[in-house]
Amino acid sequence: MRPAEYKNKRREENAPHVYAVAEQAWQNMLASRDQSQSVLVTGESGAGKTENTKKVIQYLAAIAAEPLPASASVDLLARQAAAERALDKATGKKLGQLERQILEANPILEAFGNAQTMKNNNSSRFGKFVRIFFNGAGAIAGANVDWYLLEKSRVTGRGTGERNFHVFFQLLKGADQKMKG
């Protein structure tokens, strides 16, 4: 699914997608500047919460990377086209430094807080509350991540068929034989 598939379409004309949710939250934020917007991603283990959260952040970073026109009216099609251009470039070349930092923080958080379980190869073993702050023009002004309920017991023990946090395996993979010793 690409953001362009939502151009000139009403919400019910497309299959449900996380891009539509992110776009609606962003539109609502711009329309009612005095009210914060939230996207709550919830579901069973293995349902795709981690991946969908990444998509929401990716979409918001992409549409916020393109400056809005100076006029008070915001052209939805222009925003979606700008988001598509930014998302098409997986390298992030179209994104500003702040947007790239927000997107690049996620793999680090996953390394320290995700592990392989019986149901999911990249299961989050913690909760995270991501706040993205926007300025009046709809550009990202900052971000904050609060983490909670880290499954610390996984460091000393784990279930049969499950692994420890990814970071330990990444450290071992990069270590030379002397360090692995």
Secondary structure as GFF3:
##gff-version 3
##sequence-region A 1 181
A	DSSP	three_ten_helix	3	6	.	.	.	ID=ss1
A	DSSP	three_ten_helix	11	13	.	.	.	ID=ss2
A	DSSP	alpha_helix	18	31	.	.	.	ID=ss3
A	DSSP	alpha_helix	49	65	.	.	.	ID=ss4
A	DSSP	alpha_helix	76	88	.	.	.	ID=ss5
A	DSSP	alpha_helix	97	113	.	.	.	ID=ss6
A	DSSP	beta_strand	114	115	.	.	.	ID=ss7
A	DSSP	beta_strand	123	124	.	.	.	ID=ss8
A	DSSP	beta_strand	127	134	.	.	.	ID=ss9
A	DSSP	beta_strand	140	148	.	.	.	ID=ss10
A	DSSP	three_ten_helix	152	155	.	.	.	ID=ss11
A	DSSP	alpha_helix	166	174	.	.	.	ID=ss12
A	DSSP	alpha_helix	177	180	.	.	.	ID=ss13
###
